[in-house]
Amino acid sequence: MSGIRWVLPFEERPPQDGACIGYPTDWWFPEKHAKGERAKDVIVAKEICAECHVQRECLDYAIAAQEQYGIWGGLNVDARDVLTRKRREQGTLVLFTKIAVNEFGI
């Protein structure tokens, strides 16, 4: 595909030292709860992401891994889809290879 650079997953990993470490993971995965039930948690999660030193790496990982759930780098899946389209148009999109996605289960 034009505008996409395919990489193997071992070239990038989700950050392990983000500001989110130690907080409930549910805050970053509101899809598991009834709509509106976790709205306050999502706001707090996004605020934590906004101050995180690995926000960009986290977001880039989620886009490359084509994560369909959760808040990654401060963005939900809909916002990441918009950014993915923009990066594709600019020719700066990086995705993990489909072979690697299957092999590594990400």
ChimeraX attribute file (.defattr): number of C-alpha atoms within 10 A of each C-alpha:
attribute: neighborCount
match mode: 1-to-1
recipient: residues
	/A:1	6
	/A:2	8
	/A:3	13
	/A:4	16
	/A:5	15
	/A:6	15
	/A:7	16
	/A:8	16
	/A:9	21
	/A:10	9
	/A:11	8
	/A:12	15
	/A:13	14
	/A:14	16
	/A:15	16
	/A:16	10
	/A:17	10
	/A:18	18
	/A:19	17
	/A:20	16
	/A:21	10
	/A:22	7
	/A:23	11
	/A:24	11
	/A:25	13
	/A:26	16
	/A:27	21
	/A:28	26
	/A:29	18
	/A:30	20
	/A:31	13
	/A:32	13
	/A:33	11
	/A:34	9
	/A:35	9
	/A:36	10
	/A:37	11
	/A:38	17
	/A:39	14
	/A:40	10
	/A:41	17
	/A:42	21
	/A:43	14
	/A:44	13
	/A:45	25
	/A:46	20
	/A:47	12
	/A:48	17
	/A:49	24
	/A:50	16
	/A:51	12
	/A:52	17
	/A:53	13
	/A:54	18
	/A:55	20
	/A:56	16
	/A:57	17
	/A:58	24
	/A:59	23
	/A:60	22
	/A:61	23
	/A:62	24
	/A:63	23
	/A:64	23
	/A:65	24
	/A:66	18
	/A:67	17
	/A:68	13
	/A:69	15
	/A:70	20
	/A:71	26
	/A:72	25
	/A:73	25
	/A:74	23
	/A:75	21
	/A:76	21
	/A:77	17
	/A:78	11
	/A:79	11
	/A:80	22
	/A:81	16
	/A:82	11
	/A:83	16
	/A:84	20
	/A:85	13
	/A:86	13
	/A:87	16
	/A:88	17
	/A:89	13
	/A:90	11
	/A:91	13
	/A:92	13
	/A:93	20
	/A:94	20
	/A:95	20
	/A:96	22
	/A:97	16
	/A:98	14
	/A:99	11
	/A:100	16
	/A:101	15
	/A:102	9
	/A:103	10
	/A:104	11
	/A:105	9
	/A:106	13
